[in-house]
Amino acid sequence: MKRGKPAIVRLERNCSVARTLDIVSDAWAFLIIREAFFGTQTFEAFRSALGIPRATLTGRLRKLTQLEIFRQIAPAGSQRKEYRLTKMGFDLYSSFIAMMQFGDRWLAGGKPPLTLVHMTCGCASHPIVTCSSCGERVSARDVKFRDGPGAGRRPAKAGRNTRRAADARRFLLGRPSSVSRALEIIGDKWSFMVVREAFFGNRRYDKILTELSIAPNILTDRLSRLVEAGVFRKRLYQASPGRYEYLLTDMGRDLYGSFITMLRWGDRWLSNGKPPLLLRHLTCGRDFHASVICEHCQKPVVAADMQYKLAYDPKAFGALGPRSVS
């Protein structure tokens, strides 16, 4: 009896960014977390703020509760359940802020939907991603990386190569948000992982294909979308046949803050104390992790210390944001 060919086991790099994206790459999940940072706690409030179908919201809240991003409570004297962020959930705030700042700089047309107010110093704040060792701003060009104790490869999760990008326009429903605008471009896991490979120095199609164990048609689609969005530019490196490499633009490099804040979160919560990647800041010569601070007082930015000045009427979107300020 003939035996079939053994299945090819695709391997992928151990990566805390990938582990984080397994949780938040679904843009609906990320936007639900965003609403929680605005103070939203009930099912109906989430649904009103996001314009999300009931079944979709039910599924995402269940998943986020199982993952311990949320905990479910029943306030005294009420039969209505509420969803509260756990410590693990609140720790995603740095990634949220980094994504929002990217969207403000590149996608808001000079008119960000809201202004952050850091109550520690009372200033309108544009938080920055910095080195935890020296406190200086970090960019992709002044960081080196090396394997950490959790480095290596593991079998790729089944089914990833068949995942299709959803209609990104749906993420613009609900309140105006620079996070939503950023997710319109990189709101699926494969898009962000393609950008990750660029930060690792991989520019050519075949190399990215190998590193990600991604289906060729999906990689072609994501690269085309990212070029169209302005994250990459194509450069011809072989004329016959025509072959291109994909270089990050200034806009693309500015995603590095979001990348390393997600890396930090995944290292802290999902790596069992064995980070796969270690970062060294060339400016100070020391290993570091991403730290998000207020550019005025240099203090760490945490959700409890932030309020918001809205540039839109929240009532028009069913979103009241209890910690907004006028």
C-alpha positions as CSV (number, residue, x, y, z in Angstrom):
1,M,0.0,0.0,0.0
2,K,1.4,3.4,-1.0
3,R,1.9,6.0,1.6
4,G,1.2,9.6,0.9
5,K,3.9,12.2,1.2
6,P,4.5,13.4,4.8
7,A,2.9,16.7,5.5
8,I,5.3,19.6,5.4
9,V,5.6,21.2,8.9
10,R,6.0,24.9,8.5
11,L,8.1,26.6,11.2
12,E,7.8,30.2,12.4
13,R,10.1,32.3,14.5
14,N,9.3,32.5,18.2
15,C,8.3,36.2,18.6
16,S,6.5,38.1,21.4
17,V,5.0,40.4,18.7
18,A,3.4,37.4,17.1
19,R,2.1,36.2,20.4
20,T,0.6,39.6,21.1
21,L,-0.9,39.8,17.7
22,D,-2.6,36.4,18.1
23,I,-4.7,38.2,20.7
24,V,-5.2,41.7,19.3
25,S,-4.7,41.4,15.6
26,D,-8.4,41.0,15.2
27,A,-9.3,44.7,14.9
28,W,-12.7,44.3,16.6
29,A,-10.9,42.9,19.7
30,F,-8.4,45.8,19.7
31,L,-11.2,48.4,19.3
32,I,-13.2,46.8,22.2
33,I,-10.0,47.2,24.3
34,R,-9.8,50.8,23.1
35,E,-13.4,51.5,24.2
36,A,-12.5,50.0,27.6
37,F,-9.8,52.6,28.0
38,F,-12.4,55.3,27.4
39,G,-14.4,53.8,30.3
40,T,-16.9,51.6,28.5
41,Q,-17.9,48.6,30.6
42,T,-21.3,47.2,29.5
43,F,-22.3,45.2,26.5
44,E,-24.7,47.8,25.2
45,A,-22.2,50.6,25.6
46,F,-19.6,48.7,23.6
47,R,-22.2,47.9,20.9
48,S,-23.3,51.6,20.7
49,A,-19.8,52.9,20.5
50,L,-18.5,50.6,17.8
51,G,-21.6,49.8,15.8
52,I,-20.6,46.1,16.1
53,P,-23.1,43.2,15.5
54,R,-24.3,41.6,18.7
55,A,-23.0,38.1,17.8
56,T,-19.6,39.5,16.9
57,L,-19.4,41.5,20.2
58,T,-20.5,38.5,22.2
59,G,-17.8,36.3,20.7
60,R,-15.0,38.9,21.1
61,L,-15.9,39.6,24.8
62,R,-16.0,35.9,25.5
63,K,-12.5,35.5,24.0
64,L,-11.0,38.5,25.7
65,T,-12.4,37.3,29.0
66,Q,-11.0,33.8,28.5
67,L,-7.6,35.3,27.7
68,E,-7.8,37.3,30.9
69,I,-7.7,40.7,29.2
70,F,-11.2,41.4,30.8
71,R,-12.8,40.1,33.9
72,Q,-16.6,40.0,34.2
73,I,-18.3,41.4,37.3
74,A,-21.9,42.0,38.4
75,P,-22.2,45.3,40.4
76,A,-24.0,45.2,43.6
77,G,-27.8,45.6,43.2
78,S,-27.6,45.1,39.4
79,Q,-28.2,42.1,37.2
80,R,-26.2,43.7,34.4
81,K,-22.8,42.3,33.9
82,E,-19.8,44.6,33.3
83,Y,-16.5,44.0,31.7
84,R,-13.4,45.4,33.4
85,L,-9.9,45.4,32.2
86,T,-7.5,43.2,34.2
87,K,-3.9,44.3,35.0
88,M,-2.9,42.4,31.8
89,G,-5.5,44.3,29.8
90,F,-4.5,47.7,31.2
91,D,-0.9,46.9,30.3
92,L,-1.9,47.1,26.6
93,Y,-2.3,50.8,27.0
94,S,1.2,51.5,25.8
95,S,0.5,49.7,22.5
96,F,-2.8,51.6,22.2
97,I,-1.0,54.9,22.7
98,A,1.8,54.1,20.3
99,M,-0.7,53.1,17.6
100,M,-2.8,56.3,18.2
101,Q,0.3,58.5,17.9
102,F,1.2,56.9,14.6
103,G,-2.4,57.5,13.4
104,D,-2.3,61.1,14.5
105,R,1.0,61.8,12.7
106,W,0.2,60.1,9.4
107,L,-3.5,59.5,9.0
108,A,-5.4,62.3,10.7
109,G,-4.9,65.0,8.1
110,G,-3.5,67.4,10.7
111,K,-6.7,67.1,12.8
112,P,-6.4,64.4,15.5
113,P,-9.8,63.3,16.9
114,L,-8.7,63.8,20.5
115,T,-6.0,65.4,22.6
116,L,-4.5,63.5,25.4
117,V,-4.2,65.3,28.7
118,H,-1.6,63.9,31.2
119,M,-3.1,64.6,34.6
120,T,0.3,64.1,36.3
121,C,1.6,67.3,34.8
122,G,-1.6,68.8,33.4
123,C,-0.2,69.2,29.9
124,A,-1.6,68.2,26.5
125,S,0.6,65.2,25.8
126,H,2.0,63.5,22.7
127,P,3.6,60.5,24.4
128,I,6.8,59.1,23.0
129,V,8.4,55.6,22.9
130,T,11.7,55.6,24.7
131,C,14.5,53.4,25.9
132,S,13.9,52.1,29.4
133,S,17.6,52.5,30.2
134,C,18.4,56.0,29.1
135,G,15.0,57.6,28.6
136,E,15.8,58.8,25.0
137,R,13.4,58.4,22.1
138,V,13.9,55.2,20.2
139,S,13.8,54.7,16.5
140,A,14.3,51.6,14.3
141,R,17.7,52.9,13.1
142,D,19.3,53.0,16.5
143,V,18.4,49.6,17.8
144,K,20.2,46.3,17.4
145,F,18.6,43.0,18.2
146,R,19.8,39.5,19.1
147,D,18.3,36.2,20.1
148,G,17.1,35.9,23.7
149,P,16.6,32.8,25.9
150,G,13.2,32.1,24.2
151,A,14.6,32.2,20.6
152,G,13.9,29.4,18.2
153,R,11.2,28.2,15.9
154,R,8.0,26.3,16.4
155,P,5.3,24.8,14.1
156,A,3.1,27.5,12.5
157,K,-0.5,27.5,13.6
158,A,-2.7,25.6,11.2
159,G,-5.1,27.7,9.2
160,R,-3.1,31.0,9.2
161,N,-2.3,30.9,5.5
162,T,-6.0,30.8,4.6
163,R,-7.0,33.8,6.6
164,R,-8.3,36.7,4.5
165,A,-8.3,40.4,5.3
166,A,-11.7,41.7,6.3
167,D,-13.2,44.9,4.9
168,A,-11.1,47.4,6.7
169,R,-13.6,50.1,6.4
170,R,-15.8,48.6,9.1
171,F,-13.2,49.6,11.6
172,L,-14.0,53.3,11.0
173,L,-17.5,52.8,12.5
174,G,-18.1,54.3,15.8
175,R,-16.2,57.2,17.3
176,P,-13.4,58.9,15.2
177,S,-10.1,57.4,16.1
178,S,-6.6,57.4,15.0
179,V,-6.3,53.9,16.2
180,S,-9.0,52.9,13.8
181,R,-7.3,54.6,10.9
182,A,-4.0,52.8,11.7
183,L,-5.9,49.5,11.9
184,E,-7.4,50.2,8.5
185,I,-3.9,49.7,7.2
186,I,-2.3,47.1,9.5
187,G,-5.4,45.7,11.3
188,D,-4.7,42.1,10.3
189,K,-1.9,40.0,11.6
190,W,-0.2,39.3,8.4
191,S,0.2,42.9,7.5
192,F,1.9,43.7,10.8
193,M,4.1,40.6,10.5
194,V,5.3,41.6,7.0
195,V,6.3,45.0,8.6
196,R,8.0,43.1,11.4
197,E,10.2,41.3,8.8
198,A,11.2,44.6,7.4
199,F,12.4,45.7,10.9
200,F,14.4,42.4,10.9
201,G,16.1,43.5,7.7
202,N,14.2,41.2,5.3
203,R,13.3,43.2,2.2
204,R,12.8,40.6,-0.6
205,Y,9.7,38.6,-1.4
206,D,11.3,35.1,-1.2
207,K,13.0,35.8,2.2
208,I,9.7,37.2,3.7
209,L,7.9,34.2,2.3
210,T,10.3,31.8,4.0
211,E,10.4,33.6,7.3
212,L,6.6,33.9,7.7
213,S,5.6,30.5,6.2
214,I,2.8,32.5,4.5
215,A,0.9,31.5,1.3
216,P,2.3,33.4,-1.7
217,N,-1.0,34.9,-2.7
218,I,-1.5,36.3,0.8
219,L,2.0,37.8,0.9
220,T,1.5,39.4,-2.6
221,D,-1.7,40.9,-1.4
222,R,-0.3,42.3,1.8
223,L,2.8,43.8,0.1
224,S,0.6,45.5,-2.5
225,R,-1.7,46.9,0.2
226,L,1.3,48.2,2.3
227,V,2.9,49.8,-0.8
228,E,-0.4,51.5,-1.7
229,A,-0.8,52.7,1.9
230,G,2.7,54.3,1.9
231,V,4.2,51.9,4.4
232,F,6.6,50.4,1.8
233,R,8.1,51.5,-1.4
234,K,9.3,49.1,-4.1
235,R,12.8,49.2,-5.6
236,L,13.9,47.2,-8.6
237,Y,17.0,45.1,-7.9
238,Q,16.9,42.8,-10.9
239,A,15.7,43.8,-14.4
240,S,15.2,40.4,-16.1
241,P,13.0,39.0,-14.8
242,G,11.9,42.0,-12.9
243,R,12.4,41.5,-9.1
244,Y,11.7,44.1,-6.4
245,E,12.6,44.6,-2.8
246,Y,10.4,46.4,-0.3
247,L,11.8,49.2,1.7
248,L,10.1,50.9,4.7
249,T,9.2,54.6,4.1
250,D,9.4,57.2,6.9
251,M,5.8,56.3,7.6
252,G,6.6,52.6,7.8
253,R,9.6,53.1,10.1
254,D,7.3,55.1,12.4
255,L,5.5,51.9,13.2
256,Y,8.5,50.8,15.2
257,G,7.1,52.3,18.4
258,S,4.0,50.1,18.0
259,F,6.1,47.1,17.2
260,I,8.4,47.3,20.3
261,T,5.5,48.2,22.7
262,M,3.7,45.0,21.5
263,L,7.0,43.2,21.9
264,R,7.3,44.4,25.5
265,W,3.8,43.3,26.3
266,G,4.2,39.9,24.8
267,D,7.6,39.4,26.7
268,R,5.9,40.4,30.0
269,W,2.7,38.3,29.7
270,L,3.3,35.5,27.2
271,S,6.9,34.5,27.2
272,N,7.2,32.7,30.5
273,G,10.1,34.8,31.4
274,K,12.1,33.8,28.3
275,P,11.9,36.7,25.8
276,P,12.8,35.4,22.2
277,L,14.4,38.8,21.3
278,L,16.7,41.2,23.1
279,L,17.0,44.8,22.1
280,R,20.1,47.0,22.5
281,H,19.9,50.8,22.2
282,L,22.9,52.0,20.3
283,T,22.6,55.5,21.8
284,C,23.4,54.3,25.3
285,G,24.8,50.9,24.5
286,R,22.4,49.0,26.9
287,D,19.7,46.5,26.6
288,F,16.2,48.0,27.0
289,H,12.5,47.5,26.6
290,A,10.0,50.1,25.3
291,S,8.7,52.7,27.7
292,V,6.0,55.2,26.8
293,I,6.4,58.5,28.6
294,C,4.9,62.0,28.5
295,E,7.2,64.3,26.5
296,H,6.6,67.1,29.0
297,C,7.2,65.6,32.5
298,Q,9.0,62.4,31.3
299,K,6.8,60.2,33.5
300,P,5.4,56.9,32.3
301,V,2.0,57.1,30.7
302,V,-0.7,54.8,32.2
303,A,-4.4,54.8,31.5
304,A,-5.4,56.0,35.0
305,D,-3.5,59.2,34.5
306,M,-4.9,60.2,31.1
307,Q,-7.9,62.2,30.2
308,Y,-9.1,63.4,26.8
309,K,-10.2,66.5,25.0
310,L,-12.5,65.4,22.2
311,A,-12.5,67.2,18.8
312,Y,-16.0,65.7,18.0
313,D,-19.4,65.5,19.6
314,P,-19.4,62.2,21.4
315,K,-23.2,62.1,21.4
316,A,-23.2,61.8,17.7
317,F,-21.5,58.4,18.0
318,G,-23.2,57.0,21.1
319,A,-19.9,57.3,23.0
320,L,-19.7,59.5,26.1
321,G,-16.2,58.7,27.3
322,P,-16.6,59.4,31.1
323,R,-13.0,60.6,31.5
324,S,-13.1,63.1,28.7
325,V,-12.5,66.8,29.6
326,S,-13.8,69.9,27.9
